[in-house]
Amino acid sequence: MKEVKFYCWTWCPYCIRAKELLTQKNIAFDEIVIDHDQKAMENLTAVSGSDSVPQIFVDGDYIGGCDELYQLEKDGKFDEIFRS
């Protein structure tokens, strides 16, 4: 099984939406809540190049955020990325 890391804020509607898709598709993920953690946010920005959440990584590869996740589903590439 692939390792999925999901960086989020608890109150973020995009995080909630992305988490719902991952859950619906039965993808296990490590949820890393960065609420009020400036150092974690700085580390995430350094790795992803973005200061927004959610940010999703699969086996260490940067996937993107909520929009990118849903685009993978729309393009039929979700299973290829998350399951193969």
PDB file with SEQRES, HELIX, SHEET and CRYST1 records, atoms N, CA, C and O in Angstrom:
SEQRES   1 A   84  MET LYS GLU VAL LYS PHE TYR CYS TRP THR TRP CYS PRO          
SEQRES   2 A   84  TYR CYS ILE ARG ALA LYS GLU LEU LEU THR GLN LYS ASN          
SEQRES   3 A   84  ILE ALA PHE ASP GLU ILE VAL ILE ASP HIS ASP GLN LYS          
SEQRES   4 A   84  ALA MET GLU ASN LEU THR ALA VAL SER GLY SER ASP SER          
SEQRES   5 A   84  VAL PRO GLN ILE PHE VAL ASP GLY ASP TYR ILE GLY GLY          
SEQRES   6 A   84  CYS ASP GLU LEU TYR GLN LEU GLU LYS ASP GLY LYS PHE          
SEQRES   7 A   84  ASP GLU ILE PHE ARG SER                                      
HELIX    1 AA1 PRO A   13  GLN A   24  1                                  12    
HELIX    2 AA2 GLN A   38  SER A   48  1                                  11    
HELIX    3 AA3 CYS A   66  LYS A   74  1                                   9    
HELIX    4 AA4 PHE A   78  PHE A   82  1                                   5    
SHEET    1 AA1 4 ASP A  30  VAL A  33  0                                        
SHEET    2 AA1 4 VAL A   4  CYS A   8  1                                        
SHEET    3 AA1 4 GLN A  55  VAL A  58 -1                                        
SHEET    4 AA1 4 ASP A  61  GLY A  64 -1                                        
CRYST1    1.000    1.000    1.000  90.00  90.00  90.00 P 1           1          
ATOM      1  N   MET A   1       0.841  -1.182   0.000  1.00  0.00           N  
ATOM      2  CA  MET A   1       0.000   0.000   0.000  1.00  0.00           C  
ATOM      3  C   MET A   1       0.889   1.250   0.000  1.00  0.00           C  
ATOM      4  O   MET A   1       1.935   1.283   0.648  1.00  0.00           O  
ATOM      5  N   LYS A   2       0.462   2.247  -0.720  1.00  0.00           N  
ATOM      6  CA  LYS A   2       1.239   3.480  -0.801  1.00  0.00           C  
ATOM      7  C   LYS A   2       1.050   4.330   0.456  1.00  0.00           C  
ATOM      8  O   LYS A   2      -0.004   4.309   1.093  1.00  0.00           O  
ATOM      9  N   GLU A   3       2.089   5.067   0.788  1.00  0.00           N  
ATOM     10  CA  GLU A   3       2.032   5.971   1.937  1.00  0.00           C  
ATOM     11  C   GLU A   3       1.489   7.328   1.470  1.00  0.00           C  
ATOM     12  O   GLU A   3       2.074   7.982   0.607  1.00  0.00           O  
ATOM     13  N   VAL A   4       0.371   7.730   2.055  1.00  0.00           N  
ATOM     14  CA  VAL A   4      -0.257   9.003   1.700  1.00  0.00           C  
ATOM     15  C   VAL A   4      -0.195   9.914   2.916  1.00  0.00           C  
ATOM     16  O   VAL A   4      -0.679   9.569   3.994  1.00  0.00           O  
ATOM     17  N   LYS A   5       0.408  11.086   2.726  1.00  0.00           N  
ATOM     18  CA  LYS A   5       0.446  12.103   3.780  1.00  0.00           C  
ATOM     19  C   LYS A   5      -0.452  13.253   3.348  1.00  0.00           C  
ATOM     20  O   LYS A   5      -0.398  13.725   2.213  1.00  0.00           O  
ATOM     21  N   PHE A   6      -1.270  13.681   4.285  1.00  0.00           N  
ATOM     22  CA  PHE A   6      -2.296  14.689   4.028  1.00  0.00           C  
ATOM     23  C   PHE A   6      -2.133  15.807   5.054  1.00  0.00           C  
ATOM     24  O   PHE A   6      -2.499  15.645   6.218  1.00  0.00           O  
ATOM     25  N   TYR A   7      -1.590  16.931   4.623  1.00  0.00           N  
ATOM     26  CA  TYR A   7      -1.389  18.086   5.499  1.00  0.00           C  
ATOM     27  C   TYR A   7      -2.621  18.978   5.419  1.00  0.00           C  
ATOM     28  O   TYR A   7      -3.089  19.316   4.332  1.00  0.00           O  
ATOM     29  N   CYS A   8      -3.145  19.358   6.597  1.00  0.00           N  
ATOM     30  CA  CYS A   8      -4.399  20.115   6.580  1.00  0.00           C  
ATOM     31  C   CYS A   8      -4.566  20.987   7.815  1.00  0.00           C  
ATOM     32  O   CYS A   8      -3.817  20.895   8.788  1.00  0.00           O  
ATOM     33  N   TRP A   9      -5.575  21.831   7.729  1.00  0.00           N  
ATOM     34  CA  TRP A   9      -6.120  22.561   8.869  1.00  0.00           C  
ATOM     35  C   TRP A   9      -7.460  21.916   9.165  1.00  0.00           C  
ATOM     36  O   TRP A   9      -8.151  21.493   8.238  1.00  0.00           O  
ATOM     37  N   THR A  10      -7.844  21.829  10.419  1.00  0.00           N  
ATOM     38  CA  THR A  10      -9.097  21.155  10.780  1.00  0.00           C  
ATOM     39  C   THR A  10     -10.326  21.876  10.237  1.00  0.00           C  
ATOM     40  O   THR A  10     -11.333  21.226   9.955  1.00  0.00           O  
ATOM     41  N   TRP A  11     -10.277  23.156  10.086  1.00  0.00           N  
ATOM     42  CA  TRP A  11     -11.446  23.952   9.705  1.00  0.00           C  
ATOM     43  C   TRP A  11     -11.516  24.278   8.218  1.00  0.00           C  
ATOM     44  O   TRP A  11     -12.478  24.910   7.782  1.00  0.00           O  
ATOM     45  N   CYS A  12     -10.549  23.878   7.446  1.00  0.00           N  
ATOM     46  CA  CYS A  12     -10.454  24.247   6.033  1.00  0.00           C  
ATOM     47  C   CYS A  12     -11.460  23.471   5.179  1.00  0.00           C  
ATOM     48  O   CYS A  12     -11.435  22.241   5.174  1.00  0.00           O  
ATOM     49  N   PRO A  13     -12.349  24.171   4.452  1.00  0.00           N  
ATOM     50  CA  PRO A  13     -13.341  23.455   3.633  1.00  0.00           C  
ATOM     51  C   PRO A  13     -12.715  22.643   2.500  1.00  0.00           C  
ATOM     52  O   PRO A  13     -13.257  21.606   2.117  1.00  0.00           O  
ATOM     53  N   TYR A  14     -11.587  23.097   1.961  1.00  0.00           N  
ATOM     54  CA  TYR A  14     -10.912  22.330   0.903  1.00  0.00           C  
ATOM     55  C   TYR A  14     -10.287  21.063   1.471  1.00  0.00           C  
ATOM     56  O   TYR A  14     -10.274  20.020   0.818  1.00  0.00           O  
ATOM     57  N   CYS A  15      -9.774  21.160   2.684  1.00  0.00           N  
ATOM     58  CA  CYS A  15      -9.220  19.981   3.359  1.00  0.00           C  
ATOM     59  C   CYS A  15     -10.319  18.957   3.619  1.00  0.00           C  
ATOM     60  O   CYS A  15     -10.128  17.762   3.392  1.00  0.00           O  
ATOM     61  N   ILE A  16     -11.443  19.417   4.083  1.00  0.00           N  
ATOM     62  CA  ILE A  16     -12.577  18.539   4.358  1.00  0.00           C  
ATOM     63  C   ILE A  16     -13.038  17.853   3.077  1.00  0.00           C  
ATOM     64  O   ILE A  16     -13.318  16.654   3.076  1.00  0.00           O  
ATOM     65  N   ARG A  17     -13.114  18.602   2.004  1.00  0.00           N  
ATOM     66  CA  ARG A  17     -13.555  18.055   0.713  1.00  0.00           C  
ATOM     67  C   ARG A  17     -12.563  17.012   0.191  1.00  0.00           C  
ATOM     68  O   ARG A  17     -12.971  15.953  -0.285  1.00  0.00           O  
ATOM     69  N   ALA A  18     -11.283  17.304   0.277  1.00  0.00           N  
ATOM     70  CA  ALA A  18     -10.258  16.361  -0.182  1.00  0.00           C  
ATOM     71  C   ALA A  18     -10.268  15.104   0.681  1.00  0.00           C  
ATOM     72  O   ALA A  18     -10.160  13.991   0.168  1.00  0.00           O  
ATOM     73  N   LYS A  19     -10.397  15.286   1.979  1.00  0.00           N  
ATOM     74  CA  LYS A  19     -10.440  14.149   2.897  1.00  0.00           C  
ATOM     75  C   LYS A  19     -11.645  13.256   2.589  1.00  0.00           C  
ATOM     76  O   LYS A  19     -11.549  12.032   2.678  1.00  0.00           O  
ATOM     77  N   GLU A  20     -12.762  13.857   2.233  1.00  0.00           N  
ATOM     78  CA  GLU A  20     -13.955  13.085   1.886  1.00  0.00           C  
ATOM     79  C   GLU A  20     -13.711  12.201   0.669  1.00  0.00           C  
ATOM     80  O   GLU A  20     -14.142  11.048   0.646  1.00  0.00           O  
ATOM     81  N   LEU A  21     -13.017  12.734  -0.354  1.00  0.00           N  
ATOM     82  CA  LEU A  21     -12.737  11.931  -1.539  1.00  0.00           C  
ATOM     83  C   LEU A  21     -11.803  10.774  -1.202  1.00  0.00           C  
ATOM     84  O   LEU A  21     -12.043   9.641  -1.620  1.00  0.00           O  
ATOM     85  N   LEU A  22     -10.746  11.049  -0.455  1.00  0.00           N  
ATOM     86  CA  LEU A  22      -9.823   9.981  -0.068  1.00  0.00           C  
ATOM     87  C   LEU A  22     -10.550   8.897   0.727  1.00  0.00           C  
ATOM     88  O   LEU A  22     -10.331   7.707   0.499  1.00  0.00           O  
ATOM     89  N   THR A  23     -11.397   9.295   1.640  1.00  0.00           N  
ATOM     90  CA  THR A  23     -12.153   8.352   2.459  1.00  0.00           C  
ATOM     91  C   THR A  23     -13.132   7.559   1.599  1.00  0.00           C  
ATOM     92  O   THR A  23     -13.249   6.342   1.742  1.00  0.00           O  
ATOM     93  N   GLN A  24     -13.829   8.249   0.713  1.00  0.00           N  
ATOM     94  CA  GLN A  24     -14.789   7.597  -0.181  1.00  0.00           C  
ATOM     95  C   GLN A  24     -14.098   6.550  -1.067  1.00  0.00           C  
ATOM     96  O   GLN A  24     -14.684   5.513  -1.379  1.00  0.00           O  
ATOM     97  N   LYS A  25     -12.866   6.825  -1.463  1.00  0.00           N  
ATOM     98  CA  LYS A  25     -12.111   5.914  -2.328  1.00  0.00           C  
ATOM     99  C   LYS A  25     -11.322   4.871  -1.525  1.00  0.00           C  
ATOM    100  O   LYS A  25     -10.534   4.110  -2.087  1.00  0.00           O  
ATOM    101  N   ASN A  26     -11.545   4.847  -0.199  1.00  0.00           N  
ATOM    102  CA  ASN A  26     -10.883   3.888   0.695  1.00  0.00           C  
ATOM    103  C   ASN A  26      -9.359   3.983   0.649  1.00  0.00           C  
ATOM    104  O   ASN A  26      -8.659   2.970   0.632  1.00  0.00           O  
ATOM    105  N   ILE A  27      -8.866   5.206   0.629  1.00  0.00           N  
ATOM    106  CA  ILE A  27      -7.429   5.454   0.658  1.00  0.00           C  
ATOM    107  C   ILE A  27      -7.036   5.792   2.102  1.00  0.00           C  
ATOM    108  O   ILE A  27      -7.520   6.766   2.679  1.00  0.00           O  
ATOM    109  N   ALA A  28      -6.159   4.978   2.664  1.00  0.00           N  
ATOM    110  CA  ALA A  28      -5.645   5.267   3.999  1.00  0.00           C  
ATOM    111  C   ALA A  28      -4.626   6.398   3.897  1.00  0.00           C  
ATOM    112  O   ALA A  28      -3.821   6.434   2.966  1.00  0.00           O  
ATOM    113  N   PHE A  29      -4.664   7.314   4.848  1.00  0.00           N  
ATOM    114  CA  PHE A  29      -3.728   8.433   4.817  1.00  0.00           C  
ATOM    115  C   PHE A  29      -3.355   8.857   6.221  1.00  0.00           C  
ATOM    116  O   PHE A  29      -4.108   8.684   7.179  1.00  0.00           O  
ATOM    117  N   ASP A  30      -2.169   9.417   6.301  1.00  0.00           N  
ATOM    118  CA  ASP A  30      -1.658   9.975   7.544  1.00  0.00           C  
ATOM    119  C   ASP A  30      -2.023  11.451   7.542  1.00  0.00           C  
ATOM    120  O   ASP A  30      -1.461  12.235   6.777  1.00  0.00           O  
ATOM    121  N   GLU A  31      -2.959  11.825   8.395  1.00  0.00           N  
ATOM    122  CA  GLU A  31      -3.426  13.214   8.463  1.00  0.00           C  
ATOM    123  C   GLU A  31      -2.515  14.002   9.403  1.00  0.00           C  
ATOM    124  O   GLU A  31      -2.370  13.666  10.578  1.00  0.00           O  
ATOM    125  N   ILE A  32      -1.910  15.046   8.866  1.00  0.00           N  
ATOM    126  CA  ILE A  32      -1.018  15.889   9.640  1.00  0.00           C  
ATOM    127  C   ILE A  32      -1.679  17.263   9.758  1.00  0.00           C  
ATOM    128  O   ILE A  32      -1.678  18.060   8.819  1.00  0.00           O  
ATOM    129  N   VAL A  33      -2.239  17.511  10.935  1.00  0.00           N  
ATOM    130  CA  VAL A  33      -2.948  18.760  11.192  1.00  0.00           C  
ATOM    131  C   VAL A  33      -1.927  19.811  11.602  1.00  0.00           C  
ATOM    132  O   VAL A  33      -1.175  19.623  12.559  1.00  0.00           O  
ATOM    133  N   ILE A  34      -1.908  20.916  10.873  1.00  0.00           N  
ATOM    134  CA  ILE A  34      -0.900  21.945  11.139  1.00  0.00           C  
ATOM    135  C   ILE A  34      -1.502  23.215  11.731  1.00  0.00           C  
ATOM    136  O   ILE A  34      -0.889  24.281  11.679  1.00  0.00           O  
ATOM    137  N   ASP A  35      -2.702  23.100  12.295  1.00  0.00           N  
ATOM    138  CA  ASP A  35      -3.328  24.240  12.960  1.00  0.00           C  
ATOM    139  C   ASP A  35      -2.365  24.844  13.984  1.00  0.00           C  
ATOM    140  O   ASP A  35      -1.816  24.127  14.822  1.00  0.00           O  
ATOM    141  N   HIS A  36      -2.166  26.122  13.919  1.00  0.00           N  
ATOM    142  CA  HIS A  36      -1.377  26.864  14.909  1.00  0.00           C  
ATOM    143  C   HIS A  36       0.059  26.349  15.058  1.00  0.00           C  
ATOM    144  O   HIS A  36       0.661  26.520  16.118  1.00  0.00           O  
ATOM    145  N   ASP A  37       0.609  25.729  14.029  1.00  0.00           N  
ATOM    146  CA  ASP A  37       1.974  25.210  14.090  1.00  0.00           C  
ATOM    147  C   ASP A  37       2.796  25.861  12.976  1.00  0.00           C  
ATOM    148  O   ASP A  37       2.907  25.323  11.874  1.00  0.00           O  
ATOM    149  N   GLN A  38       3.359  27.004  13.276  1.00  0.00           N  
ATOM    150  CA  GLN A  38       4.085  27.790  12.275  1.00  0.00           C  
ATOM    151  C   GLN A  38       5.264  27.024  11.686  1.00  0.00           C  
ATOM    152  O   GLN A  38       5.517  27.101  10.484  1.00  0.00           O  
ATOM    153  N   LYS A  39       5.980  26.290  12.521  1.00  0.00           N  
ATOM    154  CA  LYS A  39       7.124  25.528  12.027  1.00  0.00           C  
ATOM    155  C   LYS A  39       6.688  24.455  11.026  1.00  0.00           C  
ATOM    156  O   LYS A  39       7.339  24.266   9.998  1.00  0.00           O  
ATOM    157  N   ALA A  40       5.597  23.757  11.319  1.00  0.00           N  
ATOM    158  CA  ALA A  40       5.083  22.743  10.394  1.00  0.00           C  
ATOM    159  C   ALA A  40       4.667  23.385   9.081  1.00  0.00           C  
ATOM    160  O   ALA A  40       4.897  22.822   8.011  1.00  0.00           O  
ATOM    161  N   MET A  41       4.054  24.563   9.158  1.00  0.00           N  
ATOM    162  CA  MET A  41       3.645  25.272   7.944  1.00  0.00           C  
ATOM    163  C   MET A  41       4.862  25.686   7.122  1.00  0.00           C  
ATOM    164  O   MET A  41       4.847  25.568   5.897  1.00  0.00           O  
ATOM    165  N   GLU A  42       5.902  26.162   7.771  1.00  0.00           N  
ATOM    166  CA  GLU A  42       7.129  26.543   7.066  1.00  0.00           C  
ATOM    167  C   GLU A  42       7.772  25.336   6.390  1.00  0.00           C  
ATOM    168  O   GLU A  42       8.242  25.431   5.256  1.00  0.00           O  
ATOM    169  N   ASN A  43       7.792  24.198   7.089  1.00  0.00           N  
ATOM    170  CA  ASN A  43       8.337  22.975   6.508  1.00  0.00           C  
ATOM    171  C   ASN A  43       7.519  22.525   5.303  1.00  0.00           C  
ATOM    172  O   ASN A  43       8.076  22.118   4.284  1.00  0.00           O  
ATOM    173  N   LEU A  44       6.208  22.598   5.425  1.00  0.00           N  
ATOM    174  CA  LEU A  44       5.329  22.215   4.320  1.00  0.00           C  
ATOM    175  C   LEU A  44       5.555  23.116   3.113  1.00  0.00           C  
ATOM    176  O   LEU A  44       5.618  22.639   1.980  1.00  0.00           O  
ATOM    177  N   THR A  45       5.677  24.405   3.355  1.00  0.00           N  
ATOM    178  CA  THR A  45       5.917  25.352   2.265  1.00  0.00           C  
ATOM    179  C   THR A  45       7.252  25.064   1.580  1.00  0.00           C  
ATOM    180  O   THR A  45       7.355  25.153   0.357  1.00  0.00           O  
ATOM    181  N   ALA A  46       8.255  24.724   2.352  1.00  0.00           N  
ATOM    182  CA  ALA A  46       9.566  24.416   1.776  1.00  0.00           C  
ATOM    183  C   ALA A  46       9.511  23.179   0.884  1.00  0.00           C  
ATOM    184  O   ALA A  46      10.172  23.129  -0.153  1.00  0.00           O  
ATOM    185  N   VAL A  47       8.734  22.197   1.281  1.00  0.00           N  
ATOM    186  CA  VAL A  47       8.645  20.943   0.533  1.00  0.00           C  
ATOM    187  C   VAL A  47       7.716  21.060  -0.673  1.00  0.00           C  
ATOM    188  O   VAL A  47       8.020  20.537  -1.746  1.00  0.00           O  
ATOM    189  N   SER A  48       6.585  21.744  -0.501  1.00  0.00           N  
ATOM    190  CA  SER A  48       5.571  21.777  -1.555  1.00  0.00           C  
ATOM    191  C   SER A  48       5.646  23.015  -2.444  1.00  0.00           C  
ATOM    192  O   SER A  48       5.142  23.013  -3.566  1.00  0.00           O  
ATOM    193  N   GLY A  49       6.281  24.072  -1.934  1.00  0.00           N  
ATOM    194  CA  GLY A  49       6.306  25.323  -2.685  1.00  0.00           C  
ATOM    195  C   GLY A  49       5.009  26.094  -2.569  1.00  0.00           C  
ATOM    196  O   GLY A  49       4.802  27.072  -3.288  1.00  0.00           O  
ATOM    197  N   SER A  50       4.136  25.670  -1.676  1.00  0.00           N  
ATOM    198  CA  SER A  50       2.839  26.316  -1.509  1.00  0.00           C  
ATOM    199  C   SER A  50       2.581  26.579  -0.035  1.00  0.00           C  
ATOM    200  O   SER A  50       3.036  25.839   0.838  1.00  0.00           O  
ATOM    201  N   ASP A  51       1.841  27.647   0.220  1.00  0.00           N  
ATOM    202  CA  ASP A  51       1.477  27.939   1.610  1.00  0.00           C  
ATOM    203  C   ASP A  51      -0.019  27.739   1.839  1.00  0.00           C  
ATOM    204  O   ASP A  51      -0.598  28.307   2.765  1.00  0.00           O  
ATOM    205  N   SER A  52      -0.632  26.930   0.989  1.00  0.00           N  
ATOM    206  CA  SER A  52      -2.047  26.627   1.159  1.00  0.00           C  
ATOM    207  C   SER A  52      -2.210  25.162   1.528  1.00  0.00           C  
ATOM    208  O   SER A  52      -1.296  24.359   1.344  1.00  0.00           O  
ATOM    209  N   VAL A  53      -3.362  24.828   2.043  1.00  0.00           N  
ATOM    210  CA  VAL A  53      -3.685  23.442   2.381  1.00  0.00           C  
ATOM    211  C   VAL A  53      -5.028  23.106   1.746  1.00  0.00           C  
ATOM    212  O   VAL A  53      -5.818  24.010   1.477  1.00  0.00           O  
ATOM    213  N   PRO A  54      -5.298  21.860   1.508  1.00  0.00           N  
ATOM    214  CA  PRO A  54      -4.485  20.709   1.838  1.00  0.00           C  
ATOM    215  C   PRO A  54      -3.320  20.544   0.875  1.00  0.00           C  
ATOM    216  O   PRO A  54      -3.323  21.085  -0.231  1.00  0.00           O  
ATOM    217  N   GLN A  55      -2.337  19.794   1.314  1.00  0.00           N  
ATOM    218  CA  GLN A  55      -1.225  19.377   0.468  1.00  0.00           C  
ATOM    219  C   GLN A  55      -1.098  17.874   0.648  1.00  0.00           C  
ATOM    220  O   GLN A  55      -1.074  17.364   1.768  1.00  0.00           O  
ATOM    221  N   ILE A  56      -1.018  17.174  -0.477  1.00  0.00           N  
ATOM    222  CA  ILE A  56      -1.065  15.721  -0.464  1.00  0.00           C  
ATOM    223  C   ILE A  56       0.195  15.160  -1.119  1.00  0.00           C  
ATOM    224  O   ILE A  56       0.625  15.615  -2.179  1.00  0.00           O  
ATOM    225  N   PHE A  57       0.775  14.154  -0.454  1.00  0.00           N  
ATOM    226  CA  PHE A  57       1.971  13.469  -0.947  1.00  0.00           C  
ATOM    227  C   PHE A  57       1.686  11.975  -0.996  1.00  0.00           C  
ATOM    228  O   PHE A  57       1.067  11.428  -0.083  1.00  0.00           O  
ATOM    229  N   VAL A  58       2.136  11.312  -2.056  1.00  0.00           N  
ATOM    230  CA  VAL A  58       1.997   9.869  -2.194  1.00  0.00           C  
ATOM    231  C   VAL A  58       3.396   9.279  -2.366  1.00  0.00           C  
ATOM    232  O   VAL A  58       4.098   9.582  -3.331  1.00  0.00           O  
ATOM    233  N   ASP A  59       3.785   8.440  -1.422  1.00  0.00           N  
ATOM    234  CA  ASP A  59       5.136   7.874  -1.405  1.00  0.00           C  
ATOM    235  C   ASP A  59       6.200   8.955  -1.567  1.00  0.00           C  
ATOM    236  O   ASP A  59       7.202   8.756  -2.253  1.00  0.00           O  
ATOM    237  N   GLY A  60       5.973  10.086  -0.936  1.00  0.00           N  
ATOM    238  CA  GLY A  60       6.930  11.182  -0.960  1.00  0.00           C  
ATOM    239  C   GLY A  60       6.812  12.103  -2.159  1.00  0.00           C  
ATOM    240  O   GLY A  60       7.454  13.153  -2.196  1.00  0.00           O  
ATOM    241  N   ASP A  61       6.001  11.728  -3.144  1.00  0.00           N  
ATOM    242  CA  ASP A  61       5.811  12.578  -4.333  1.00  0.00           C  
ATOM    243  C   ASP A  61       4.681  13.560  -4.085  1.00  0.00           C  
ATOM    244  O   ASP A  61       3.612  13.186  -3.604  1.00  0.00           O  
ATOM    245  N   TYR A  62       4.927  14.810  -4.416  1.00  0.00           N  
ATOM    246  CA  TYR A  62       3.943  15.862  -4.222  1.00  0.00           C  
ATOM    247  C   TYR A  62       2.832  15.739  -5.266  1.00  0.00           C  
ATOM    248  O   TYR A  62       3.095  15.757  -6.469  1.00  0.00           O  
ATOM    249  N   ILE A  63       1.594  15.613  -4.798  1.00  0.00           N  
ATOM    250  CA  ILE A  63       0.428  15.504  -5.686  1.00  0.00           C  
ATOM    251  C   ILE A  63      -0.225  16.865  -5.887  1.00  0.00           C  
ATOM    252  O   ILE A  63      -0.615  17.208  -7.004  1.00  0.00           O  
ATOM    253  N   GLY A  64      -0.346  17.633  -4.828  1.00  0.00           N  
ATOM    254  CA  GLY A  64      -0.992  18.939  -4.899  1.00  0.00           C  
ATOM    255  C   GLY A  64      -2.047  19.059  -3.822  1.00  0.00           C  
ATOM    256  O   GLY A  64      -1.954  18.436  -2.765  1.00  0.00           O  
ATOM    257  N   GLY A  65      -3.051  19.869  -4.106  1.00  0.00           N  
ATOM    258  CA  GLY A  65      -4.108  20.122  -3.147  1.00  0.00           C  
ATOM    259  C   GLY A  65      -5.432  19.523  -3.578  1.00  0.00           C  
ATOM    260  O   GLY A  65      -5.473  18.545  -4.325  1.00  0.00           O  
ATOM    261  N   CYS A  66      -6.502  20.112  -3.104  1.00  0.00           N  
ATOM    262  CA  CYS A  66      -7.845  19.605  -3.361  1.00  0.00           C  
ATOM    263  C   CYS A  66      -8.169  19.612  -4.854  1.00  0.00           C  
ATOM    264  O   CYS A  66      -8.673  18.619  -5.378  1.00  0.00           O  
ATOM    265  N   ASP A  67      -7.892  20.703  -5.535  1.00  0.00           N  
ATOM    266  CA  ASP A  67      -8.211  20.794  -6.964  1.00  0.00           C  
ATOM    267  C   ASP A  67      -7.471  19.745  -7.769  1.00  0.00           C  
ATOM    268  O   ASP A  67      -8.046  19.119  -8.660  1.00  0.00           O  
ATOM    269  N   GLU A  68      -6.205  19.551  -7.460  1.00  0.00           N  
ATOM    270  CA  GLU A  68      -5.410  18.550  -8.175  1.00  0.00           C  
ATOM    271  C   GLU A  68      -5.922  17.137  -7.887  1.00  0.00           C  
ATOM    272  O   GLU A  68      -5.946  16.290  -8.780  1.00  0.00           O  
ATOM    273  N   LEU A  69      -6.326  16.887  -6.654  1.00  0.00           N  
ATOM    274  CA  LEU A  69      -6.869  15.587  -6.284  1.00  0.00           C  
ATOM    275  C   LEU A  69      -8.130  15.276  -7.093  1.00  0.00           C  
ATOM    276  O   LEU A  69      -8.264  14.186  -7.651  1.00  0.00           O  
ATOM    277  N   TYR A  70      -9.045  16.231  -7.153  1.00  0.00           N  
ATOM    278  CA  TYR A  70     -10.285  16.022  -7.902  1.00  0.00           C  
ATOM    279  C   TYR A  70     -10.028  15.948  -9.407  1.00  0.00           C  
ATOM    280  O   TYR A  70     -10.762  15.272 -10.128  1.00  0.00           O  
ATOM    281  N   GLN A  71      -9.003  16.632  -9.879  1.00  0.00           N  
ATOM    282  CA  GLN A  71      -8.665  16.557 -11.306  1.00  0.00           C  
ATOM    283  C   GLN A  71      -8.149  15.161 -11.650  1.00  0.00           C  
ATOM    284  O   GLN A  71      -8.466  14.628 -12.713  1.00  0.00           O  
ATOM    285  N   LEU A  72      -7.356  14.567 -10.754  1.00  0.00           N  
ATOM    286  CA  LEU A  72      -6.905  13.189 -10.967  1.00  0.00           C  
ATOM    287  C   LEU A  72      -8.100  12.249 -11.086  1.00  0.00           C  
ATOM    288  O   LEU A  72      -8.111  11.362 -11.939  1.00  0.00           O  
ATOM    289  N   GLU A  73      -9.096  12.440 -10.241  1.00  0.00           N  
ATOM    290  CA  GLU A  73     -10.305  11.617 -10.291  1.00  0.00           C  
ATOM    291  C   GLU A  73     -11.046  11.839 -11.608  1.00  0.00           C  
ATOM    292  O   GLU A  73     -11.471  10.882 -12.257  1.00  0.00           O  
ATOM    293  N   LYS A  74     -11.197  13.087 -11.992  1.00  0.00           N  
ATOM    294  CA  LYS A  74     -11.904  13.428 -13.237  1.00  0.00           C  
ATOM    295  C   LYS A  74     -11.187  12.846 -14.458  1.00  0.00           C  
ATOM    296  O   LYS A  74     -11.833  12.374 -15.393  1.00  0.00           O  
ATOM    297  N   ASP A  75      -9.865  12.880 -14.448  1.00  0.00           N  
ATOM    298  CA  ASP A  75      -9.068  12.401 -15.582  1.00  0.00           C  
ATOM    299  C   ASP A  75      -8.874  10.884 -15.580  1.00  0.00           C  
ATOM    300  O   ASP A  75      -8.249  10.338 -16.489  1.00  0.00           O  
ATOM    301  N   GLY A  76      -9.403  10.206 -14.570  1.00  0.00           N  
ATOM    302  CA  GLY A  76      -9.264   8.761 -14.492  1.00  0.00           C  
ATOM    303  C   GLY A  76      -7.883   8.298 -14.064  1.00  0.00           C  
ATOM    304  O   GLY A  76      -7.513   7.150 -14.313  1.00  0.00           O  
ATOM    305  N   LYS A  77      -7.115   9.169 -13.427  1.00  0.00           N  
ATOM    306  CA  LYS A  77      -5.750   8.832 -13.012  1.00  0.00           C  
ATOM    307  C   LYS A  77      -5.617   8.579 -11.508  1.00  0.00           C  
ATOM    308  O   LYS A  77      -4.527   8.285 -11.017  1.00  0.00           O  
ATOM    309  N   PHE A  78      -6.714   8.694 -10.791  1.00  0.00           N  
ATOM    310  CA  PHE A  78      -6.684   8.559  -9.336  1.00  0.00           C  
ATOM    311  C   PHE A  78      -6.101   7.208  -8.918  1.00  0.00           C  
ATOM    312  O   PHE A  78      -5.151   7.148  -8.138  1.00  0.00           O  
ATOM    313  N   ASP A  79      -6.674   6.135  -9.439  1.00  0.00           N  
ATOM    314  CA  ASP A  79      -6.215   4.793  -9.059  1.00  0.00           C  
ATOM    315  C   ASP A  79      -4.765   4.551  -9.447  1.00  0.00           C  
ATOM    316  O   ASP A  79      -4.024   3.891  -8.719  1.00  0.00           O  
ATOM    317  N   GLU A  80      -4.364   5.079 -10.580  1.00  0.00           N  
ATOM    318  CA  GLU A  80      -2.970   4.926 -11.037  1.00  0.00           C  
ATOM    319  C   GLU A  80      -2.008   5.531 -10.014  1.00  0.00           C  
ATOM    320  O   GLU A  80      -0.972   4.941  -9.708  1.00  0.00           O  
ATOM    321  N   ILE A  81      -2.347   6.682  -9.498  1.00  0.00           N  
ATOM    322  CA  ILE A  81      -1.484   7.385  -8.543  1.00  0.00           C  
ATOM    323  C   ILE A  81      -1.548   6.765  -7.150  1.00  0.00           C  
ATOM    324  O   ILE A  81      -0.516   6.576  -6.505  1.00  0.00           O  
ATOM    325  N   PHE A  82      -2.742   6.455  -6.692  1.00  0.00           N  
ATOM    326  CA  PHE A  82      -2.930   6.033  -5.309  1.00  0.00           C  
ATOM    327  C   PHE A  82      -2.895   4.527  -5.084  1.00  0.00           C  
ATOM    328  O   PHE A  82      -2.709   4.088  -3.949  1.00  0.00           O  
ATOM    329  N   ARG A  83      -3.068   3.726  -6.127  1.00  0.00           N  
ATOM    330  CA  ARG A  83      -3.168   2.280  -5.915  1.00  0.00           C  
ATOM    331  C   ARG A  83      -2.099   1.462  -6.625  1.00  0.00           C  
ATOM    332  O   ARG A  83      -1.785   0.362  -6.171  1.00  0.00           O  
ATOM    333  N   SER A  84      -1.542   1.943  -7.694  1.00  0.00           N  
ATOM    334  CA  SER A  84      -0.611   1.090  -8.456  1.00  0.00           C  
ATOM    335  C   SER A  84       0.799   1.140  -7.921  1.00  0.00           C  
ATOM    336  O   SER A  84       1.687   0.477  -8.458  1.00  0.00           O  
TER     337      SER A  84                                                      
END                                                                             
